């Protein structure tokens, strides 16, 4: 089959690299791609957040795989689905789990998912008053998509106030028009991924990524500084717990709202003394986590993604290498 892959990062290179290992894939086209993807297939330069441009590029595609979050939030999957083109990636309504942190909190509350307590603000003065009324550490988040850079975790009230000012002052564009302030969760962070077709769920192996810029896990958040897999302190039991008590309930709430979620679902967890709690959802495979998960996958990725796109995912366990993988962002 012909596969159109949307995106240009290391994540997309890892996806494309694994896709072309499948005997089912006869041609890979990446839009816009990168030099690594250009070595294993064709590339085409389009605006991947423009549904019309993607529809033109997908005219001869048997499957479209959406890598990053921006096209999902822009409704590209919706346009492909309306035109009968199989697409791996959730509709915009499902992608709000990532594109709006306030929406994700609302869905988690309805689904009974354990998460940090939070307050949502559309007014800067009210956000500043909240910070003044509580003790740190402070977790301040721009509500929308900010390329992984819209979150501040700090012990300093002054820095938290400044971050609120940055959000409402336009630093993150419209993503900062709403601000979510959460309770700080101590513990160890872990990323758990699954593929979902709206009903069926198949877990991937766990990875741990590091978001802080500087050595020792200090400094501001980034889009990701590196990752490794497997994670020795993450058991199969924990992964099953996350699937049963987080992923399935969230998918159920979305179904109740008429949303069939088809794609990757990333659950960012903090392993706290009170048990695992959800920090965030992403609606795509993480970057840099993809680069340590996909090299370990021994099942056919193209077959898996096509089954999700067609709503025909079977809950058979995937096959994985016992090898370890690590990557560092430079």
C-alpha positions in Angstrom: 0.0 0.0 0.0 1.0 3.6 -0.5 1.4 5.5 2.8 1.4 9.3 3.3 3.2 10.3 6.5 2.7 13.8 7.9 5.5 15.4 9.8 9.2 16.3 9.7 10.7 15.4 13.1 12.7 12.6 14.6 9.5 10.9 15.6 8.3 10.9 12.0 11.7 9.5 10.8 11.3 6.7 13.4 7.7 6.0 12.2 8.7 6.0 8.5 11.8 3.8 9.2 9.6 1.2 10.8 6.8 1.5 8.2 9.1 0.7 5.3 10.2 -2.5 7.0 6.7 -3.9 6.4 6.1 -5.9 3.3 2.7 -4.2 3.0 4.3 -0.8 2.3 5.2 -0.4 -1.4 5.7 3.4 -1.3 6.2 5.9 1.5 5.6 9.6 0.9 6.5 12.1 3.7 5.1 15.6 3.9 7.2 17.6 4.4 9.6 15.0 5.6 13.3 15.5 6.5 16.7 14.2 5.1 16.3 10.9 6.9 12.9 10.3 5.5 14.1 11.3 2.0 16.5 8.4 2.1 13.7 5.8 2.5 10.9 7.3 0.4 9.6 10.4 -1.4 8.9 13.8 0.1 6.5 16.5 -0.8 6.4 20.1 0.6 2.9 21.0 1.8 1.3 22.8 4.7 0.3 19.7 6.8 -2.1 21.8 8.9 -4.1 22.7 5.7 -6.8 19.9 5.2 -7.2 20.8 1.5 -3.5 20.5 0.8 -3.3 17.2 2.6 -6.3 15.8 0.7 -4.5 16.6 -2.6 -1.3 14.9 -1.4 -3.3 11.9 -0.2 -5.1 11.4 -3.5 -3.3 8.0 -4.2 -2.7 7.1 -0.6 -4.1 3.9 1.0 -3.3 5.1 4.5 -2.4 8.5 6.0 -0.4 8.5 9.2 -0.4 11.8 11.1 2.7 12.3 13.3 2.6 15.6 15.1 -0.2 17.3 17.0 -0.8 20.4 15.0 -2.5 18.7 12.0 -4.7 16.8 14.4 -5.9 20.0 16.2 -6.5 21.5 12.7 -8.9 18.8 11.8 -6.9 17.1 9.1 -8.0 13.7 10.2 -11.6 14.8 10.0 -11.2 15.9 6.4 -9.5 12.7 5.4 -12.2 10.6 7.1 -15.0 12.6 5.4 -13.4 11.8 2.0 -13.1 8.1 2.7 -9.3 8.0 3.1 -8.1 5.7 5.9 -6.3 7.9 8.5 -4.4 7.0 11.6 -4.8 9.9 14.0 -7.8 11.2 16.0 -10.3 13.7 14.9 -10.0 17.3 16.2 -12.6 16.6 18.9 -10.5 13.8 20.3 -7.2 15.7 19.9 -8.6 18.3 22.3 -7.2 15.9 25.0 -3.9 17.5 24.0 -4.8 20.8 22.5 -6.7 21.9 25.6 -5.4 21.0 29.1 -8.6 22.3 30.6 -10.6 20.0 28.4 -8.4 17.1 29.3 -9.0 17.8 33.0 -12.8 17.9 32.4 -12.7 14.5 30.6 -10.6 13.0 33.4 -13.0 14.2 36.0 -15.9 12.7 34.2 -14.0 9.4 33.7 -12.9 9.2 37.3 -9.2 9.3 36.4 -6.7 10.3 39.2 -5.0 13.5 38.4 -3.6 16.7 40.0 -6.1 19.1 41.4 -6.3 22.2 39.2 -8.0 25.6 38.5 -8.6 27.1 35.1 -8.3 30.8 34.4 -9.2 33.1 31.6 -8.4 36.2 33.6 -4.8 37.2 34.6 -5.8 38.9 37.8 -7.6 35.8 39.0 -4.7 33.6 38.2 -2.3 35.9 40.0 -4.6 35.9 43.1 -4.7 32.1 43.1 -0.9 31.9 43.1 -0.7 34.4 46.0 -3.2 32.3 48.0 -1.4 28.9 47.7 2.0 27.6 48.6 4.5 26.3 46.1 5.8 24.4 44.2 3.7 25.9 41.4 2.7 24.2 38.1 1.5 26.8 35.6 0.4 25.6 32.1 -0.7 27.4 28.9 -3.9 25.6 28.0 -3.2 25.1 24.3 -0.4 23.7 22.1 2.9 25.3 22.8 5.4 22.7 21.4 6.0 21.2 24.9 7.3 24.6 26.2 4.1 26.0 27.8 4.6 24.5 31.2 6.5 26.0 34.2 7.3 24.0 37.4 8.9 26.2 40.0 9.3 26.9 43.7 9.3 30.6 43.1 6.0 32.5 43.3 7.7 35.4 41.4 8.5 33.1 38.5 4.9 31.7 38.6 3.5 35.2 38.4 5.9 36.0 35.5 4.8 32.9 33.7 1.1 33.9 34.0 2.1 37.2 32.6 3.9 35.6 29.7 0.9 33.4 28.9 -1.7 36.2 29.0 0.8 38.5 27.3 1.0 36.5 24.1 4.2 34.6 24.5 2.4 31.4 23.4 -0.1 33.0 21.1 -3.7 31.9 21.6 -2.5 28.8 23.5 -2.0 31.1 26.5 -5.4 32.7 26.4 -6.4 30.2 29.1 -4.1 29.1 31.9 -4.3 26.0 34.1 -2.7 26.0 37.5 -2.2 22.6 39.1 -1.1 21.2 42.4 2.5 19.9 42.3 2.8 16.1 42.2 6.1 14.7 43.6 7.4 11.4 42.3 8.8 9.8 39.2 7.5 10.5 35.7 6.8 7.9 33.1 5.2 7.8 29.6 2.8 5.0 28.7 1.4 4.6 25.2 -1.4 2.8 23.6 -3.0 2.5 20.2 -6.8 2.8 20.2 -9.5 2.5 17.5 -12.2 4.0 19.6 -13.1 0.7 21.4 -10.1 -1.7 21.4 -6.8 -0.8 23.1 -3.4 -2.3 22.7 -0.6 -1.0 24.9 2.9 -0.3 23.8 6.0 -0.6 25.9 6.8 2.2 28.4 9.4 4.8 28.0 10.8 7.5 30.2 11.6 10.9 28.8 13.4 13.9 30.3 11.9 17.4 29.6 14.1 19.7 31.7 16.8 21.6 29.7 19.8 21.2 32.0 21.8 18.4 33.6 20.3 16.9 36.7 16.8 17.4 35.5 16.8 21.1 36.2 15.8 24.2 34.1 12.8 25.0 32.0 10.7 22.4 30.2 11.5 21.6 26.6 9.9 19.4 24.0 12.1 16.6 25.2 15.8 16.1 25.8 16.0 12.3 25.6 14.4 9.0 26.5 15.0 5.4 27.2 13.1 2.1 27.0 12.5 -0.4 28.7 11.9 1.3 32.1 13.0 -1.2 34.8 10.6 0.2 37.5 7.5 0.0 35.3 5.8 -3.4 35.5 3.3 -4.9 33.1 0.8 -4.7 36.0 1.1 -0.9 36.0 0.7 -0.7 32.3 -2.5 -2.8 32.5 -3.7 -0.6 35.4 -3.3 2.5 33.2 -5.1 0.9 30.3 -8.0 -0.3 32.4 -8.4 2.7 34.8 -7.3 5.6 32.6 -7.4 4.8 28.9 -10.6 2.8 28.6 -12.6 5.2 30.9 -11.4 8.2 28.9 -12.3 6.5 25.5 -15.7 5.7 27.0 -16.4 9.3 27.9 -15.4 10.3 24.4 -17.6 7.7 22.8 -20.5 9.0 25.0 -19.8 12.4 23.4 -19.8 10.9 19.9 -16.1 10.8 19.4 -14.4 7.6 18.1 -10.8 8.1 19.1 -8.4 6.4 16.6 -4.7 6.8 17.0 -2.0 6.9 19.6 -2.8 7.9 23.1 0.1 9.0 25.4 -0.5 9.0 29.1 2.0 11.1 31.0 2.0 9.8 34.6 3.6 10.8 37.9 4.2 7.9 40.2 3.3 9.6 43.5 3.3 8.2 47.0 -0.5 8.1 46.7 -0.3 6.0 43.5 -0.1 6.9 39.8 -1.7 10.2 38.7 -2.1 11.6 35.2 -0.1 14.7 34.3 -1.2 15.0 30.7 -2.4 13.3 27.5 -0.8 13.5 24.1 -2.7 12.4 21.0 0.4 11.2 19.1 3.5 9.2 19.7 6.0 11.2 21.8 9.2 12.7 20.5 11.7 11.6 21.6 9.9 8.5 23.0 9.1 7.2 19.5 12.8 6.9 18.8 13.2 4.4 21.6 9.9 2.5 21.4 9.7 1.8 17.6 13.2 0.2 17.3 12.1 -2.4 19.9 8.8 -3.2 18.0 8.9 -6.5 16.2 5.3 -6.5 15.1 4.3 -5.0 11.7 3.6 -1.3 12.3 1.9 -0.7 9.0 -0.6 -3.6 9.7 -1.2 -2.2 13.2 -1.9 1.4 12.1 -4.1 0.3 9.2 -6.2 -1.8 11.6 -6.7 1.3 13.8 -7.6 3.5 10.9 -10.2 1.0 9.8 -11.6 0.5 13.3 -10.6 -3.2 13.2 -7.9 -3.3 15.9 -7.6 -6.7 17.7 -6.4 -6.7 21.3 -3.6 -9.2 20.6 -0.3 -8.4 22.4 2.5 -6.9 20.2 5.9 -8.5 19.9 8.9 -6.6 21.3 12.6 -7.0 21.4 14.3 -7.4 24.8 17.0 -4.9 23.6 17.3 -1.5 25.3 17.2 1.8 23.5 18.2 5.3 24.5 18.3 8.6 22.6 19.6 12.1 23.4 18.4 15.2 21.7 21.2 17.5 20.5 
